[in-house]
Amino acid sequence: QPAPYAEVTGYYIPTLYQWGETALARQYTKWLLSIQLPEGGFPAPDGVPYTFDTGQIMRGLVAAAADVPGAEAGLRRACDWMLTQVDAATGQLKTPSTELWSDIASDLIHTYALPPLVRAGQLLGVPRYEEAARFVLAYYKRQPQLVPFNRLSHFHAYAMEALTELGEMDLARQGMADVARVQRSDGSIPAYPDVEWVCSTGMAQYAIVWYTLGDKARAERAIAWLEKIQNPSGGFFGSYGKGAKYIAGAEISWGVKYFLDAWRLKLLSEGRWSEPAAPAPHAPGEAARA
C-alpha cells in the first residue's frame, strides 16, 4: 500500500546505513522527524502513537543521531515519551492502542522496543533510559509465554532477537530450540508450529538470531530457502504455502529489511563484509549533507 509506515521506516534506517545507502537513510530520518508528535511519540498509520512503533523509530534515530541534525533531540523526546508508557508498579510496557494488531500480535513484541531504549541511554548519557529498559525486561522475563514458539514466527522472532540484543542468550537459545525442532530439511520453518505455510519475515529474523547465537548451519539453511522463493522483484510475499494467512500474495517492505540484515551477518560470518565508511558527524546547526 502507498501509505507511509513510520515503524518500518524507522527500523530500516540502521540497515540502510549498514549497506551504504546513506542518502536514503537521511531522507527517511528527516521524514520521521517531520511527523513526530508534540508529546514525543510517532503515529502509526491510524494516527495513534503505538509504543512498539515508536521504539522501532528510535532504532533509526540512534543510527542517525550523529549524522542528521535534530535526530538526537527527536530521540530524546521519543525516549521520554516511552517512559510514560512504563507501568511503574509492574514494569509492563503499555501502549495507547492495539487496534492495528488484530489477533496475531501480542504484548510480548514490546521486548523489541527495549534495545533501542538501552542504546539511546548509552548514546545520550541518560542512565534512566537503560534502567527503565531493564525494569521492563524483568517484567517480560517473568511471563511464561515469552520464550516458547507459540505464536506467529515473525512476532516470536522479535522477542528472540530482542533477547540476544539485551544479552539474554540463554533465554534466546531456549526459544530457538523450539524453532530448531520444527525446521524442515529444506530450511523452512512453519509460521506456527502446527501449520504447513511459512512466514518469510520470520524466516529471515530467525536466521539473524541463529547467526548471533553462533548456529551458522541453521541460519544458512533458512537463508537458502528464502533465496529460492524470493520474487523476481527482489521482494517477498508475507507468507508462502498452502493455507498461508499472513499477507499472502502481497509484497511487504519489512521482509526485505530482515533479509538484508541476515545477509549482512552471512557475509560477516564468511569474512566477506566490509563496513561502509561512516558519515562525517554534522556540526551543531549544520544542515544534513545530501
Residue pairs with C-beta under 8 A, 6 or more apart in sequence:
3 45
4 31
4 45
5 45
5 253
6 32
6 35
6 42
6 43
6 44
6 45
6 53
6 57
7 42
7 44
7 50
7 52
7 53
7 56
7 57
8 56
8 253
8 254
8 257
9 28
9 31
9 32
9 57
9 60
10 28
10 32
10 42
10 53
10 56
10 57
10 58
10 59
10 60
10 61
11 56
11 57
11 59
11 60
11 254
11 257
12 25
12 28
12 60
12 253
12 257
13 25
13 28
13 29
13 59
13 60
13 61
13 63
13 64
14 59
14 60
14 62
14 63
15 257
15 260
15 261
16 22
16 24
16 25
16 28
17 25
17 63
17 64
17 67
17 276
17 279
18 260
18 261
18 264
18 275
18 276
19 260
19 264
19 276
20 276
22 67
22 276
22 279
23 290
25 60
25 63
25 64
25 67
26 64
26 67
26 68
26 288
26 289
26 290
28 60
29 60
29 61
29 64
29 67
29 68
29 71
30 68
30 288
32 42
32 57
32 60
32 61
32 74
33 68
33 70
33 71
33 74
35 42
35 43
36 42
36 74
36 77
36 78
37 43
37 49
39 49
39 81
39 84
40 54
40 77
40 78
40 79
40 80
40 81
40 82
41 49
41 50
41 51
41 54
41 78
41 81
41 82
41 96
42 49
42 53
42 54
42 57
42 78
43 49
44 50
44 53
44 97
44 100
45 100
46 97
46 99
46 100
48 96
48 97
48 99
49 81
49 96
50 95
50 96
50 97
50 98
50 100
51 82
51 85
51 93
51 94
51 95
51 96
51 110
51 113
52 95
52 109
52 110
52 112
52 113
54 78
54 81
54 82
54 113
55 82
55 110
55 112
55 113
55 114
55 116
55 117
56 112
56 113
56 116
57 78
58 75
58 78
58 79
58 82
58 113
58 116
58 117
58 120
59 115
59 116
61 71
61 72
61 74
61 75
61 78
61 120
62 75
62 116
62 119
62 120
62 123
64 71
65 71
65 72
65 75
65 123
66 72
66 279
66 281
66 282
67 279
67 281
67 282
67 288
68 282
68 288
69 282
69 285
69 286
69 287
69 288
72 123
72 124
75 120
75 123
75 124
76 120
76 124
76 126
78 120
79 117
79 120
79 121
79 124
79 126
79 129
82 93
82 113
82 117
82 132
83 128
83 129
83 132
85 93
85 94
85 95
85 96
86 92
86 93
86 94
86 132
86 135
86 136
87 93
87 94
87 139
90 139
91 135
91 136
91 137
91 138
91 139
91 140
92 107
92 110
92 136
92 139
93 107
93 110
93 113
93 114
93 136
93 139
95 110
98 105
104 151
104 152
104 155
104 246
105 152
105 155
106 145
106 151
106 155
108 140
108 143
108 145
108 146
108 151
108 155
108 158
108 159
109 155
109 158
109 159
110 136
110 140
111 137
111 140
111 146
111 158
111 159
111 162
111 163
111 166
112 158
112 159
112 161
112 162
114 133
114 136
114 137
114 162
114 166
115 133
115 162
115 165
115 166
117 129
117 130
117 132
117 133
118 129
118 130
118 133
118 134
118 166
120 126
120 129
121 127
121 128
121 129
121 130
121 131
121 133
122 130
133 166
137 166
137 168
140 146
140 159
141 168
141 171
146 159
146 171
146 175
147 159
147 171
147 174
147 175
147 178
148 175
148 178
149 156
149 175
149 178
149 179
149 182
149 193
150 156
150 193
151 192
152 191
152 192
152 199
152 202
152 246
153 179
153 189
153 190
153 191
153 192
153 198
153 199
153 201
153 202
153 203
153 205
153 206
154 191
154 199
154 201
154 202
154 205
154 246
156 175
156 179
156 202
157 201
157 202
157 205
157 206
157 208
157 209
158 205
159 175
160 172
160 175
160 176
160 179
160 205
160 206
160 209
161 205
161 208
161 209
161 212
163 169
163 171
163 172
163 175
164 172
164 209
164 212
164 213
169 213
172 209
172 212
172 213
173 213
176 206
176 209
176 210
176 213
176 215
178 193
179 189
179 206
180 215
180 218
182 189
182 190
182 193
183 189
183 218
183 221
183 222
184 190
186 221
186 225
187 221
187 222
187 223
187 224
187 225
188 198
188 203
188 222
188 225
189 198
189 202
189 203
189 206
189 222
190 196
190 197
190 198
191 197
191 198
191 199
191 202
191 239
191 244
191 245
191 246
195 243
196 241
196 242
196 243
197 239
197 240
197 241
197 242
197 243
197 244
197 245
197 248
198 225
198 239
198 240
198 241
198 244
199 238
199 239
199 246
200 226
200 229
200 236
200 237
200 238
200 239
200 240
200 252
200 255
201 236
201 238
201 252
201 254
201 255
201 258
203 222
203 225
203 226
204 222
204 223
204 226
204 255
204 258
204 259
204 261
204 262
205 258
205 262
206 218
206 219
206 222
207 218
207 219
207 220
207 222
207 223
207 226
207 262
207 265
207 266
208 219
208 258
208 261
208 262
208 265
210 216
210 218
210 219
210 222
211 219
211 262
211 265
211 266
211 268
211 269
212 265
216 269
219 262
219 265
219 266
219 269
220 266
222 262
223 259
223 262
223 263
223 266
226 236
226 259
226 262
229 236
229 240
230 236
230 259
231 237
231 251
233 251
234 256
235 251
235 252
235 253
235 255
235 256
236 251
236 252
236 255
236 256
236 259
237 244
237 247
237 248
237 249
237 250
237 251
237 252
237 255
238 244
238 246
238 247
238 248
238 250
238 252
238 255
239 245
239 246
239 247
239 248
240 248
264 273
267 273
279 289
280 289
282 288
282 289
